[in-house]
Amino acid sequence: MNFEFECGWCGADCVVYGKPAGFWQELYRVPDEWDCWNCDGLNCTPDPPWTPAE
Protein backbone atom coordinates (compact mmCIF):
# COMPACT_ATOMS: atom_id res chain seq x y z
CA MET A 1 0.00 0.00 0.00
CA ASN A 2 1.23 3.49 -0.76
CA PHE A 3 1.27 6.22 1.88
CA GLU A 4 1.46 9.97 1.36
CA PHE A 5 3.89 12.11 3.34
CA GLU A 6 4.74 15.79 3.10
CA CYS A 7 8.36 16.73 2.46
CA GLY A 8 9.84 18.65 5.38
CA TRP A 9 12.05 20.67 3.03
CA CYS A 10 9.79 21.86 0.20
CA GLY A 11 6.27 20.79 1.28
CA ALA A 12 5.67 18.51 -1.73
CA ASP A 13 3.41 15.47 -1.31
CA CYS A 14 5.49 12.29 -1.62
CA VAL A 15 4.24 8.74 -2.01
CA VAL A 16 6.14 6.00 -0.16
CA TYR A 17 5.45 2.26 -0.55
CA GLY A 18 4.53 0.38 2.62
CA LYS A 19 5.26 -3.36 2.54
CA PRO A 20 2.72 -5.59 4.36
CA ALA A 21 4.17 -6.77 7.67
CA GLY A 22 3.30 -10.35 8.48
CA PHE A 23 0.04 -12.20 7.98
CA TRP A 24 -2.36 -9.37 8.80
CA GLN A 25 -2.76 -6.75 6.08
CA GLU A 26 -3.45 -3.85 8.49
CA LEU A 27 0.24 -3.50 9.44
CA TYR A 28 2.79 -2.04 7.05
CA ARG A 29 6.51 -1.28 7.07
CA VAL A 30 7.82 1.84 5.38
CA PRO A 31 11.46 2.97 5.11
CA ASP A 32 12.80 5.01 8.04
CA GLU A 33 14.08 7.59 5.55
CA TRP A 34 13.04 8.54 2.00
CA ASP A 35 14.03 11.09 -0.63
CA CYS A 36 11.62 13.74 -1.91
CA TRP A 37 10.82 13.42 -5.60
CA ASN A 38 10.77 17.21 -5.98
CA CYS A 39 13.80 18.57 -4.11
CA ASP A 40 15.69 15.30 -3.37
CA GLY A 41 15.73 16.20 0.34
CA LEU A 42 16.13 13.37 2.85
CA ASN A 43 13.09 12.96 5.11
CA CYS A 44 12.34 10.79 8.14
CA THR A 45 9.12 8.80 8.27
CA PRO A 46 6.75 10.14 10.96
CA ASP A 47 5.11 7.90 13.54
CA PRO A 48 1.82 6.22 12.51
CA PRO A 49 -1.03 6.65 11.75
CA TRP A 50 -0.21 7.34 8.11
CA THR A 51 -2.43 8.71 5.34
CA PRO A 52 -3.02 6.20 2.51
CA ALA A 53 -2.25 7.66 -0.92
CA GLU A 54 -5.07 7.83 -3.44
Phi and psi in radians as a Rosetta constraint file:
Dihedral C 1 N 2 CA 2 C 2 CIRCULARHARMONIC -1.637 0.35
Dihedral N 2 CA 2 C 2 N 3 CIRCULARHARMONIC 2.471 0.35
Dihedral C 2 N 3 CA 3 C 3 CIRCULARHARMONIC -2.131 0.35
Dihedral N 3 CA 3 C 3 N 4 CIRCULARHARMONIC 2.594 0.35
Dihedral C 3 N 4 CA 4 C 4 CIRCULARHARMONIC -1.871 0.35
Dihedral N 4 CA 4 C 4 N 5 CIRCULARHARMONIC 2.220 0.35
Dihedral C 4 N 5 CA 5 C 5 CIRCULARHARMONIC -2.209 0.35
Dihedral N 5 CA 5 C 5 N 6 CIRCULARHARMONIC 2.674 0.35
Dihedral C 5 N 6 CA 6 C 6 CIRCULARHARMONIC -1.690 0.35
Dihedral N 6 CA 6 C 6 N 7 CIRCULARHARMONIC 2.329 0.35
Dihedral C 6 N 7 CA 7 C 7 CIRCULARHARMONIC -1.155 0.35
Dihedral N 7 CA 7 C 7 N 8 CIRCULARHARMONIC 2.317 0.35
Dihedral C 7 N 8 CA 8 C 8 CIRCULARHARMONIC -1.336 0.35
Dihedral N 8 CA 8 C 8 N 9 CIRCULARHARMONIC -0.195 0.35
Dihedral C 8 N 9 CA 9 C 9 CIRCULARHARMONIC -1.683 0.35
Dihedral N 9 CA 9 C 9 N 10 CIRCULARHARMONIC -0.842 0.35
Dihedral C 9 N 10 CA 10 C 10 CIRCULARHARMONIC -2.068 0.35
Dihedral N 10 CA 10 C 10 N 11 CIRCULARHARMONIC -0.157 0.35
Dihedral C 10 N 11 CA 11 C 11 CIRCULARHARMONIC 1.479 0.35
Dihedral N 11 CA 11 C 11 N 12 CIRCULARHARMONIC 0.084 0.35
Dihedral C 11 N 12 CA 12 C 12 CIRCULARHARMONIC -1.248 0.35
Dihedral N 12 CA 12 C 12 N 13 CIRCULARHARMONIC 2.586 0.35
Dihedral C 12 N 13 CA 13 C 13 CIRCULARHARMONIC -1.406 0.35
Dihedral N 13 CA 13 C 13 N 14 CIRCULARHARMONIC 2.188 0.35
Dihedral C 13 N 14 CA 14 C 14 CIRCULARHARMONIC -2.089 0.35
Dihedral N 14 CA 14 C 14 N 15 CIRCULARHARMONIC 2.447 0.35
Dihedral C 14 N 15 CA 15 C 15 CIRCULARHARMONIC -1.810 0.35
Dihedral N 15 CA 15 C 15 N 16 CIRCULARHARMONIC 2.232 0.35
Dihedral C 15 N 16 CA 16 C 16 CIRCULARHARMONIC -2.154 0.35
Dihedral N 16 CA 16 C 16 N 17 CIRCULARHARMONIC 2.336 0.35
Dihedral C 16 N 17 CA 17 C 17 CIRCULARHARMONIC -1.348 0.35
Dihedral N 17 CA 17 C 17 N 18 CIRCULARHARMONIC 2.309 0.35
Dihedral C 17 N 18 CA 18 C 18 CIRCULARHARMONIC -1.908 0.35
Dihedral N 18 CA 18 C 18 N 19 CIRCULARHARMONIC 2.098 0.35
Dihedral C 18 N 19 CA 19 C 19 CIRCULARHARMONIC -1.450 0.35
Dihedral N 19 CA 19 C 19 N 20 CIRCULARHARMONIC 2.328 0.35
Dihedral C 19 N 20 CA 20 C 20 CIRCULARHARMONIC -0.994 0.35
Dihedral N 20 CA 20 C 20 N 21 CIRCULARHARMONIC 2.386 0.35
Dihedral C 20 N 21 CA 21 C 21 CIRCULARHARMONIC -1.869 0.35
Dihedral N 21 CA 21 C 21 N 22 CIRCULARHARMONIC 1.827 0.35
Dihedral C 21 N 22 CA 22 C 22 CIRCULARHARMONIC 1.431 0.35
Dihedral N 22 CA 22 C 22 N 23 CIRCULARHARMONIC -2.800 0.35
Dihedral C 22 N 23 CA 23 C 23 CIRCULARHARMONIC -1.271 0.35
Dihedral N 23 CA 23 C 23 N 24 CIRCULARHARMONIC -0.707 0.35
Dihedral C 23 N 24 CA 24 C 24 CIRCULARHARMONIC -1.422 0.35
Dihedral N 24 CA 24 C 24 N 25 CIRCULARHARMONIC 2.358 0.35
Dihedral C 24 N 25 CA 25 C 25 CIRCULARHARMONIC -1.462 0.35
Dihedral N 25 CA 25 C 25 N 26 CIRCULARHARMONIC -0.016 0.35
Dihedral C 25 N 26 CA 26 C 26 CIRCULARHARMONIC -1.461 0.35
Dihedral N 26 CA 26 C 26 N 27 CIRCULARHARMONIC -0.218 0.35
Dihedral C 26 N 27 CA 27 C 27 CIRCULARHARMONIC -1.872 0.35
Dihedral N 27 CA 27 C 27 N 28 CIRCULARHARMONIC 2.372 0.35
Dihedral C 27 N 28 CA 28 C 28 CIRCULARHARMONIC -2.338 0.35
Dihedral N 28 CA 28 C 28 N 29 CIRCULARHARMONIC 2.650 0.35
Dihedral C 28 N 29 CA 29 C 29 CIRCULARHARMONIC -1.964 0.35
Dihedral N 29 CA 29 C 29 N 30 CIRCULARHARMONIC 2.274 0.35
Dihedral C 29 N 30 CA 30 C 30 CIRCULARHARMONIC -2.109 0.35
Dihedral N 30 CA 30 C 30 N 31 CIRCULARHARMONIC 2.749 0.35
Dihedral C 30 N 31 CA 31 C 31 CIRCULARHARMONIC -1.059 0.35
Dihedral N 31 CA 31 C 31 N 32 CIRCULARHARMONIC 2.596 0.35
Dihedral C 31 N 32 CA 32 C 32 CIRCULARHARMONIC -1.168 0.35
Dihedral N 32 CA 32 C 32 N 33 CIRCULARHARMONIC -0.540 0.35
Dihedral C 32 N 33 CA 33 C 33 CIRCULARHARMONIC -2.353 0.35
Dihedral N 33 CA 33 C 33 N 34 CIRCULARHARMONIC 2.612 0.35
Dihedral C 33 N 34 CA 34 C 34 CIRCULARHARMONIC -2.625 0.35
Dihedral N 34 CA 34 C 34 N 35 CIRCULARHARMONIC 2.692 0.35
Dihedral C 34 N 35 CA 35 C 35 CIRCULARHARMONIC -1.687 0.35
Dihedral N 35 CA 35 C 35 N 36 CIRCULARHARMONIC 2.412 0.35
Dihedral C 35 N 36 CA 36 C 36 CIRCULARHARMONIC -1.223 0.35
Dihedral N 36 CA 36 C 36 N 37 CIRCULARHARMONIC 2.409 0.35
Dihedral C 36 N 37 CA 37 C 37 CIRCULARHARMONIC -1.237 0.35
Dihedral N 37 CA 37 C 37 N 38 CIRCULARHARMONIC -0.443 0.35
Dihedral C 37 N 38 CA 38 C 38 CIRCULARHARMONIC -1.540 0.35
Dihedral N 38 CA 38 C 38 N 39 CIRCULARHARMONIC -0.887 0.35
Dihedral C 38 N 39 CA 39 C 39 CIRCULARHARMONIC -1.958 0.35
Dihedral N 39 CA 39 C 39 N 40 CIRCULARHARMONIC -0.077 0.35
Dihedral C 39 N 40 CA 40 C 40 CIRCULARHARMONIC 1.145 0.35
Dihedral N 40 CA 40 C 40 N 41 CIRCULARHARMONIC 0.356 0.35
Dihedral C 40 N 41 CA 41 C 41 CIRCULARHARMONIC -1.330 0.35
Dihedral N 41 CA 41 C 41 N 42 CIRCULARHARMONIC 2.521 0.35
Dihedral C 41 N 42 CA 42 C 42 CIRCULARHARMONIC -1.468 0.35
Dihedral N 42 CA 42 C 42 N 43 CIRCULARHARMONIC 2.215 0.35
Dihedral C 42 N 43 CA 43 C 43 CIRCULARHARMONIC -2.123 0.35
Dihedral N 43 CA 43 C 43 N 44 CIRCULARHARMONIC 2.668 0.35
Dihedral C 43 N 44 CA 44 C 44 CIRCULARHARMONIC -1.750 0.35
Dihedral N 44 CA 44 C 44 N 45 CIRCULARHARMONIC 2.476 0.35
Dihedral C 44 N 45 CA 45 C 45 CIRCULARHARMONIC -1.257 0.35
Dihedral N 45 CA 45 C 45 N 46 CIRCULARHARMONIC 2.244 0.35
Dihedral C 45 N 46 CA 46 C 46 CIRCULARHARMONIC -1.268 0.35
Dihedral N 46 CA 46 C 46 N 47 CIRCULARHARMONIC 2.911 0.35
Dihedral C 46 N 47 CA 47 C 47 CIRCULARHARMONIC -1.189 0.35
Dihedral N 47 CA 47 C 47 N 48 CIRCULARHARMONIC 2.602 0.35
Dihedral C 47 N 48 CA 48 C 48 CIRCULARHARMONIC -1.108 0.35
Dihedral N 48 CA 48 C 48 N 49 CIRCULARHARMONIC 2.824 0.35
Dihedral C 48 N 49 CA 49 C 49 CIRCULARHARMONIC -1.387 0.35
Dihedral N 49 CA 49 C 49 N 50 CIRCULARHARMONIC 2.625 0.35
Dihedral C 49 N 50 CA 50 C 50 CIRCULARHARMONIC -1.924 0.35
Dihedral N 50 CA 50 C 50 N 51 CIRCULARHARMONIC 2.666 0.35
Dihedral C 50 N 51 CA 51 C 51 CIRCULARHARMONIC -1.557 0.35
Dihedral N 51 CA 51 C 51 N 52 CIRCULARHARMONIC 2.075 0.35
Dihedral C 51 N 52 CA 52 C 52 CIRCULARHARMONIC -1.123 0.35
Dihedral N 52 CA 52 C 52 N 53 CIRCULARHARMONIC 2.440 0.35
Dihedral C 52 N 53 CA 53 C 53 CIRCULARHARMONIC -1.370 0.35
Dihedral N 53 CA 53 C 53 N 54 CIRCULARHARMONIC 2.569 0.35
